[in-house]
Amino acid sequence: MRLDLFAGVPVSDFEAAMPWYSRLFGSEPAFIPHATEAVWQLGEHRFVYIDEDPKRAGHAVCTVFVEDLDERVDGIASRGIEPSDRETYPGKARKVIYRDADGNEISFGGSV
C-alpha cells in the first residue's frame, strides 16, 4: 500500500514565508499549486507545504527525522538560518527546532 504524507504549515504572508522555507529546505518548492501555496518534496511521497491562512498561522508543529542531523543543521546554517532551540532525549534522539516568522515550529530530529 502506497502512503503519501503532506504536512501543512499555515503562514500569514505567503510571499514573505517563501524565501525562508526555501532556505530551510535547501531548494525551491517542487511545485506551486496556486498563488498562495508552495510544496517541497523532502523524500519519496513525503511533502511539506505552506499555505497562506492568517487565522491559523503560527500553530504548526512538524518534525522531520533525518539520517545525519548534524549535516542537515550545518546546511541550514550555511543558508543563514539558526535554530531557535535544541533538545536531547538521552539515549534516544536529538531535535533541532526552527521557528518561522509566524512561530510555526519546524524541527529536524535524529538518533543519538
Buried (B, 14 or more C-beta within 10 A) or exposed (E): EEEEEEBBBBBBEBEEBBEBBBBBBEEEBBEBEEEBBBBBBBEEEBBBBBBBBEEBBBEBEEBBEBEEBEEBBEBBEEEEBEBBEEEEEEEEBBBBBBBBEBEBBBBBBBEE
